[in-house]
């Protein structure tokens, strides 16, 4: 018996998005300029990349988490020097 059989009211999980290299490059460049997007900017970026607003929002959330984690590791490294 797996854990999934215990949860009967849950929606099935959405498949993970496989971003193209072009989409990732554009998302990364956008992130370098702006760590947080307005709703309007997010919708425009999503339309330009043929992604949903939710996909762009989730990518940005995950990327900010990665950015903050990298900053914390860098700071810890500098403090050890």
N, C-alpha and C positions, 0 to 999 in steps of 0.2 A: 504494500500500500504506500503510495507516495503522498507527500504533503498536499498536493493539489487537489486530491479527492476530498479533503476535509472542508474545502472552501467552495460551497456550491453557488453562492450569490455573486462571485467575482466575475468581472469581464475577462475574456481571454487577453493575454498580454499582446500588445502590438509588436510587430516584428521590428527589429533594430534597423535604423536607416543606414544604408550604405551610401555615404556621400561620395560624389565624384571628386577627382583631384581638383578640378576647376572650382567646384563648390567650396571645397575646403580652403583653397587659396584665397578665394573671395571672402569667406568668413573670417579667416585669419587676418587679412589686410584690414577688414572692417573693425575687427577687435583691437588691432594695434591703434587705430584712430580713436575708437570709442569703446570703453569697457561696458557701458550700459547704453542700450538703444531705446529711443522713444517708441511708442506703439506705431507711429507713422513710419519711422525709419525701419522698424522691424518688418512691417508689412511690405514696404517697398523692396527691401532686401530679399524677402521670401519670394515675392513675385519675380524679381530679376533672376533668382536662382531656381525657379520652378519647385520651390519647397513650400510647405505649409508654415503659417505663422508659428504654430506650436513647435515644429521642428527647429526653426531658427531660435525661438525662445529657449528651448531645452539645450541646444548646442551652446548658446551663450551662457546659460547657467552652469553647465559642465565646464566650459572653458574658464569662467571666472574662478571656479573651485580649483582648477588646475593651476591657474595663475597665482592665486593666493597661497597654495601649497608650495609652489616653487619659490615664492618670495620668502616664505617662512624658512625653507631649507637654506636659501642663500643667506638669510640673516643669521641663522644658527651657525653656518660655516664661517661667516665673518667674525662672529663673536668668539669662535674658537681660535682665531688667528692671533 
